[in-house]
Amino acid sequence: MAPATAKEDSVERLQNAGNVLKEIMAAPDNGIPEEVLDDAKCIVVVPHLIKAGFIVGGKHGRGVASCRTATGWSAPAFVSVGGGSWGLQIGAEGVDLVMLVMNDKGLQHLLSSKFQLSGEGSAAAGPVGRHASAGTDWKLNSELLTYSRSKGAFAGLTLEGAVIEQDADSTIAIYGKDVGFRKVLIGDVKAPAEAAPFMSALSMAGHQAATHEARENTQDKK
């Protein structure tokens, strides 16, 4: 991929990922539960799988990831996701993929720059809807919760055997050099200007989820 094309593609991906996050906030009854989002240590968004070069045989998409740090969300790290059994019907309109890293074990796997979802407690289809978070299964064993979004609706997604790794081409295109995956996600790298739409949407989603949980806790104490 030519440098100019790689940068344009990466900037568009950041914008599209931000739009997916806005869709999450706009659909509390049909989206990812705010409690789940508030508990997430990292979020990975792969927007427009079809447009990102998703191949039915190869099962490949590109996205962005960010993790919580002491000062807020980290700068975006670029990822590719491929292989495995996706349990997903791809229509002409395309789908968005969202993965939430829920515990320290999942965080360490993501920081390793490349890991495979084994399906043995490491990844599970996430709960959907305002009241879906009442169950506790997602809190116990799942390192990652996975979702797909098609035609505005989110659904839990089985994503077994897929490999998540750093997208070096996009990293170089946006950061100007091959910055280490871990360095970006632990907060050692400043978010570039091109990431502003994604970072803004991420901050808003995190704030809305935290506000919702605080409100729920207050009501529980009454």
C-alpha positions in Angstrom: 0.0 0.0 0.0 1.4 3.4 -1.0 2.2 5.8 1.9 -0.5 8.3 0.9 -3.1 5.6 0.4 -2.2 4.0 3.7 -2.6 7.3 5.6 -5.9 8.1 4.0 -7.2 4.6 4.7 -6.0 4.8 8.3 -7.6 8.3 8.9 -10.9 7.0 7.5 -10.7 4.0 9.7 -10.3 6.2 12.8 -13.3 8.3 11.8 -15.4 5.2 11.1 -14.4 3.6 14.4 -15.5 6.8 16.2 -18.8 6.6 14.4 -19.3 3.0 15.7 -18.7 4.2 19.3 -21.3 6.9 18.8 -23.7 4.2 17.6 -23.1 2.4 20.9 -24.0 5.4 22.9 -27.1 6.1 20.8 -28.6 2.6 21.2 -28.8 1.7 25.0 -31.6 -0.8 24.4 -30.0 -2.5 21.5 -26.3 -1.9 22.0 -23.5 -2.9 24.3 -24.6 -2.5 28.0 -23.0 0.6 29.6 -22.0 -1.5 32.6 -20.0 -3.8 30.4 -18.4 -0.8 28.5 -17.5 0.8 31.9 -15.7 -2.3 33.1 -13.7 -2.8 29.8 -10.0 -2.3 30.1 -9.5 -1.9 26.3 -11.7 -1.6 23.3 -11.0 -2.8 19.7 -13.2 -1.5 16.9 -13.0 -2.9 13.3 -15.3 -0.8 11.2 -16.8 -1.7 7.8 -15.3 -5.2 7.5 -16.3 -5.3 3.8 -14.7 -2.0 3.0 -11.7 -2.9 5.0 -10.9 -5.7 2.7 -12.7 -8.5 4.4 -12.4 -11.7 2.3 -14.8 -14.5 3.0 -12.0 -17.1 2.6 -9.3 -15.2 4.4 -11.5 -13.5 7.0 -9.5 -10.3 7.4 -10.3 -6.9 8.7 -8.5 -3.8 10.1 -9.3 -1.7 13.1 -8.1 0.4 16.0 -7.6 -0.3 19.7 -7.3 1.8 22.8 -6.7 0.9 26.5 -7.4 2.7 29.7 -4.4 4.4 31.4 -4.0 6.5 34.5 -4.7 9.6 32.5 -7.5 8.3 30.3 -7.7 6.3 27.1 -4.5 5.6 25.2 -3.7 6.7 21.7 -5.1 4.4 19.1 -3.1 1.3 18.1 -3.8 -0.1 14.7 -4.8 -3.8 14.5 -5.6 -6.5 12.0 -7.9 -9.3 12.7 -8.0 -12.5 10.6 -8.5 -16.2 10.5 -10.6 -18.4 12.7 -14.3 -19.1 12.7 -16.3 -15.9 12.9 -19.8 -17.3 13.3 -20.9 -14.3 11.2 -23.1 -13.7 8.1 -21.6 -11.0 6.0 -24.2 -9.0 3.9 -23.6 -6.5 1.2 -24.0 -3.7 3.7 -21.0 -4.9 5.7 -20.6 -5.2 9.5 -18.7 -3.6 12.3 -16.8 -5.7 14.9 -16.3 -4.5 18.5 -14.1 -6.4 21.0 -13.9 -5.4 24.7 -11.0 -6.6 26.8 -12.4 -7.3 30.3 -9.6 -8.4 32.6 -5.8 -8.2 33.1 -5.2 -11.5 31.4 -6.9 -10.3 28.3 -5.0 -7.0 28.6 -1.6 -8.8 28.6 -2.6 -10.9 25.6 -3.5 -7.7 23.7 -0.3 -6.0 24.7 1.7 -8.9 23.3 1.2 -7.5 19.8 -0.2 -10.9 18.5 -2.5 -13.4 20.0 -5.1 -16.0 19.0 -8.6 -16.3 20.5 -8.8 -19.9 21.7 -12.4 -19.9 22.6 -11.5 -21.6 25.9 -12.8 -18.9 28.2 -10.8 -16.3 26.4 -13.5 -14.9 24.2 -17.3 -15.0 24.3 -20.3 -13.4 22.6 -21.1 -10.3 24.7 -24.4 -9.5 26.3 -26.6 -7.0 24.5 -29.2 -4.4 25.7 -29.9 -2.2 28.7 -30.8 -5.1 31.0 -28.5 -7.8 29.5 -25.7 -6.9 32.0 -27.8 -8.4 34.9 -26.1 -11.7 34.4 -22.6 -12.3 35.7 -21.2 -14.8 33.3 -19.4 -12.1 31.3 -17.6 -11.0 34.5 -16.2 -14.4 35.5 -14.1 -16.0 32.7 -14.1 -14.0 29.5 -11.0 -12.1 28.6 -12.8 -10.6 25.6 -16.4 -9.9 24.8 -17.1 -9.8 21.1 -19.9 -8.0 19.1 -21.0 -7.4 15.6 -23.1 -4.5 14.4 -25.2 -4.7 11.2 -27.9 -2.3 10.1 -27.6 -0.4 13.4 -28.1 -3.4 15.7 -25.5 -5.0 17.9 -25.3 -8.7 18.5 -23.0 -11.0 20.5 -20.5 -12.6 18.1 -18.6 -15.9 18.3 -15.0 -15.2 17.2 -13.0 -18.4 17.8 -9.5 -18.9 16.5 -9.1 -15.4 15.1 -5.7 -13.7 15.3 -5.3 -10.1 16.5 -2.0 -8.4 15.7 -0.5 -5.0 15.1 -1.1 -3.4 11.7 2.4 -2.1 11.0 1.5 -0.3 7.7 -1.1 1.9 9.4 1.1 2.5 12.4 3.8 3.9 10.2 1.4 5.9 8.1 -0.1 7.7 11.2 2.8 7.9 13.6 5.6 8.3 11.1 7.5 5.2 12.3 6.9 1.7 13.5 5.9 2.4 17.2 5.6 -0.7 19.4 2.0 -1.9 20.0 2.6 -2.1 23.8 4.1 1.4 23.9 1.0 2.9 22.3 -1.5 1.0 24.5 0.1 1.7 27.8 -0.1 5.5 27.2 3.5 6.3 26.3 2.6 7.8 22.9 0.6 10.9 22.3 -2.5 10.6 20.2 -1.9 12.2 16.7 -4.2 14.9 15.4 -5.8 12.5 13.0 -7.1 10.4 15.9 -9.2 13.3 17.3 -12.6 12.0 16.2 -12.0 8.5 17.6 -10.5 9.8 20.9 -13.5 12.2 21.3 -16.0 9.5 20.8 -14.1 7.1 23.1 -14.0 9.7 25.8 -17.8 10.4 25.5 -18.6 6.7 25.5 -16.5 6.1 28.6 -18.0 9.1 30.4 -21.6 8.0 29.5 -21.0 4.5 30.8 -19.4 5.7 34.0 -22.3 8.2 34.6 -24.8 5.4 34.1 -23.1 3.1 36.5 -22.8 5.8 39.2 -26.6 6.5 38.7 -27.4 2.8 39.0 -25.3 2.4 42.2 -27.1 5.4 43.8 -30.5 4.0 43.0 -29.4 0.6 44.5 -28.5 2.2 47.8 -31.9 3.8 48.1 
